[in-house]
Amino acid sequence: MKTKSLFLIAFFISSITCEPVFPQTGKIIDHTCVDLSKIPVEYIEAARNNLNVYFGHKSHGAQVSGGGMTAVMNYSNSYSNVFYYNNTGSGGALKMYEYAIYPPETGWENHIRNYLDNVDPGCNVVFWGWSYSTVTSGPGSGDENGKQNALDYVAAVQSLMQAYPDVTFVLSTPIAHSRRPRPEDFDAFPYDVYDRGTFWADSIIKSLP
């Protein structure tokens, strides 16, 4: 379970240092970014003290926080003292405000603009986790609705990046039910959820008798 959050942690560190934590992966945070020992504690503390994160998600997207960050905190006392977070940043925690919303079909871009302009202008990282229904809406496995949602997502994030150059946007690929958008669609640090999902699925299949 702890692996789910390491991609996000690695991205947070990259946001502070402007360099990938794991050079072999370039700008893509994928299943190879899983070794906590490679992250200096001072980098983690810098991320916790300097980042103000907005995290929008529903269903599968919650794996990053509930199934990831929380799992790391519960893994050992040493991790709980380093990776702790909450919605307000109180007590020296990483501020990661979570909000349940489905973009882009429910006005996600406008919601983010309002959040950055009026709710928390100090927010400097925005991340949204894909939902199952967003990439699989409509009949069939490769439906046009899911593809259009991916295109709309890329367009919305690109527009936000231009409007808010001081905010770092974590660009996410969807869950393993869809390969759109792909990491190469972004000139940024994508969190490759698709890679993570297919990697673990392949590992399970290979372990079967």
HELIX and SHEET records of a PDB file:
HELIX    1   1 THR A    3  THR A   17  1                                  15    
HELIX    2   2 PRO A   23  THR A   25  5                                   3    
HELIX    3   3 LEU A   36  LYS A   38  5                                   3    
HELIX    4   4 VAL A   41  ASN A   50  1                                  10    
HELIX    5   5 SER A   59  GLN A   63  5                                   5    
HELIX    6   6 SER A   65  MET A   69  3                                   5    
HELIX    7   7 THR A   70  TYR A   75  1                                   6    
HELIX    8   8 ASN A   77  SER A   80  1                                   4    
HELIX    9   9 SER A   90  GLY A   92  5                                   3    
HELIX   10  10 TRP A  108  ASN A  114  1                                   7    
HELIX   11  11 TYR A  115  VAL A  119  3                                   5    
HELIX   12  12 TYR A  132  THR A  136  1                                   5    
HELIX   13  13 GLU A  144  ALA A  163  1                                  20    
HELIX   14  14 PRO A  183  ASP A  185  5                                   3    
HELIX   15  15 VAL A  193  SER A  207  1                                  15    
SHEET    1   A 6 TYR A  85  ASN A  86  0                                        
SHEET    2   A 6 LEU A  94  ALA A 100  1                                        
SHEET    3   A 6 ASN A  52  HIS A  57  1                                        
SHEET    4   A 6 VAL A 125  GLY A 129  1                                        
SHEET    5   A 6 THR A 168  SER A 172  1                                        
SHEET    6   A 6 PRO A 190  TYR A 191  1                                        
END                                                                             
